Amino acid sequence: MEPFRIHILGCGSALPTIRHLPSMQVVECRGKLFMIDCGEGAQLQLRRSGLSFEKLGHIFITHLHGDHCFGLIGIISTFGLLGRTATLHIHAPEELKPMLQAQLDLFFNYDIGYQVEFHAVDTTKQQVIYEDRSLTIETIPLEHRMPCAGYLFREKPLLPHIRRDMIDMYGIPISQINNIKVGQGFTLADGTFIPHEKLVTPADAPRSYAYCSDTRYIPNLHKKIEGINTLYHESTYAEDKRDAAEKYYHSTAQQAAQVARDAKVGKLLLGHYSARYNDEKILLNEAKDVFPDVFLTNEMQVIDV
């Protein structure tokens, strides 16, 4: 299978620490790169990751708190300095558009060398906002102190696998392999017809990834992400700070695990840790009390969906 994985570039909350950088991830799916959130230092983290700047065509911003978008103008500038020519698409709440345009006008009143195209995100609706031959990306309405949306990546169904033993047995030419994958059978020289079902094995199941940060606990969120492979859900606080989580529209690790359990996801990734925790194992342990397949995220991790 082609890679579908998450590159963690930053997993901290609003106050950067020595241990963690602000929120930023890159989703890699079938050769394409998509950035989710763009905290300070995003262009440096992207360089450290070894990922191709040229393959990154879309950046998705969840909301306008600085730890999720202050790196945006830096990465736009870096792309220009590197000679980018392809359009960069920014998907974000409408309120970002005038601020971003003001920065572009101030810092780049000359030709930056490529087009920056803004796409307003309606944070109140779950809807598909991007689609290509490989996947769809849809919004997930979240509840934060300002308009905020998560993003759900769904891989499109794959073609079945052609059986190598059938290719050898019947001498199937390379030119016919794609035809067989899309549903055709194969006719031998003597007129014998070999049905499609005998020539292939079932396709791999499509994969899916949901990114939910920042939000307070939403009891019915699991219905919007049911059955996905991997969930990233903010886990700013431990249970002793549940009142703070409610007040500031954040979640505890245990609440994140409740969402994962109710949605029957494959695995849960925790992140957006409060700077008060020098050791996030307290968050991990509290989440594991509710949902066993849970993991802490860390900078420069690469996680298969």
Secondary structure, DSSP 8 states (H G I E B T S, - for coil): ---EEEEEEE-B-SS--SS---SEEEEEETTEEEEEEE-TTHHHHHHHHT--STTEEEEE----SGGGTTTHHHHHHHHHHTT--S-EEEEEETTHHHHHHHHHHHH-SS--SS-EEEEEE-TTS--EEEE-SSEEEEEEE--SSS--EEEEEEE-----EE-HHHHHHHT--GGGHHHHHTT--EE-TTS-EE-HHHHEE------EEEEE-S----TTGGGGSTT-SEEEEE--B-GGGHHHHHHTT--BHHHHHHHHHHHT-SEEEEE-B-TT-S-THHHHHHHHTT-SSEEE--TT-EEE-
